[in-house]
Amino acid sequence: MPVVYGFIGSVIIAGAAYWKKSLSITGLIAAVLLGTTMYACGRLAWFGTLIAFFISSSLLSKLKHQRKAAAESVYAKGGRRDAGQVAANGGLGLLLCIGNAIWSDPVWWYMYIGVMATVNADTWATEIGGLSKSIPRSIVNGKRVAAGTSGGITSLGIVASLLGGAFIGLVGGIFNQLGETQEISNSIMFLVAVGAIAGLGGSLMDSWLGATLQVMFHCEVCDKTIEKKEHCTQKARQIRGMRWMSNDVVNATSSLIGGVICFYLSTLPL
């Protein structure tokens, strides 16, 4: 029955996201598979935390879409998440959930909170930070950069990142108490705190990787630095980064780092 519940819930939520154009058809399929497996292996706490991220990030992506459209035009992916983005944001969390189902241990849960806090913090920082009236600055050298530039950060984005990570800690703590799926001694407020710190740390690492190692291209037509291999209907020229270090790889790597940060924080004496 858990598989059925997970499938029904995933179809309803992912289907609504597809209808609202937050997911592509491949993203829809990947989200249903991810959610179904997550509920079957982890029940309410794991599934509920994943859905909280998905719903909040989807709603935020619709905020003042026209204002953010110019910045989003340089991103490797558009507003509709595809299977690659779904896997990058939730794939590692699913592996942790499966690991916990095989060998139950609090370490999986703390890692999961850190991973989901990072992807949520990064999404909130991008969506809310993109509304900032201040000019972004490079996380590497502090110089002003154009909106949408990989590695560009704003004060509003940093605050949004903290709140995004804290939100995951709060939701995870509440769902865990309701479902009693993880035997942890820490309070909900502790999860809020470590979620905020891990989310911010992972999000900043995402920005740093985006500014240094992520592959970037230059469009000879519009003279923009972009994440896409093609722009203005022509192939773009690679100007920096590692070819295999795509935006999805950056997201997955930074979320892993966020998971490690959260686990480390959970081992510290209160």
Phi, psi and omega in degrees: 000323178305324179296318180296314179300314180297320181294313181298313179298319181292319180296317181296312184288314180292324178296319177296321179294322177295318180296325178275005178065031173269342179233144170276177180294322177290326177293324177299311181297315180296320181293321179294316179297317181296311182294319180298313180293322181298316181291320181296324183267331187237352180062210194296313186300311182290312181295315182297320178295318177300314182294323178300318176298312186297314182292314182296318181290325179292320179293319180294328182295343180268355181292124176041055185302322183295323180294328182269353186299319182296318179292320182292342183294342180264352182287154178294328180239152179272201182288337181270119182285134177259185183299323180297318179291322177298317179293319181295324182274330185237350184297315180294321177299321178295319179298321178294321179296317178295319178301319179292326179293327180280317182220093186294126179199140181304336182302323180297318184293314179295320176299319181296315178301316179296319179296310182290328176297322181292311182294326178288317179298318180295319179294314179297321179296320180291312185288313181281318179298332179293347179267356183296141178276346179276153181282130180298153176238147180293134178291343182276310186234359178079002180283151179292139179227163180290149177302135181094353179289133178299130181091359178278132181230155176227163178298319179297321179295321179294317178297317179298323178297315177300315181293323179295318177292319179296323179300317179295318177299319179295310181297316179299318180294318180294311181296325180293320178291324179291318183268341181050051183264340181235130180272087179237149183266348184284151181280171177298320181296328176296316179295325176298315182293311182290329176296318180296315182292313180295320179297315178296314180299314179294322180294318178294325176294323176300317179295319181294316178297322179296329182272345186241307188256339182295139179292133179228153184232165178236128178272120182286344183277307183258357177065033178258148170270125190225168176266347186274149175284336179231143180204144182056038178065015179229158176291137179265160182261130178291132182242341178194173177084175178266132186303326182278349182274074179281175178299323178295320179293320177300315180298315181294319181294314181293325178292325176297317178297319176298322177296318179295318179300315181297316179298317179300315180298327182290341181271349182286143178292139180284000000 
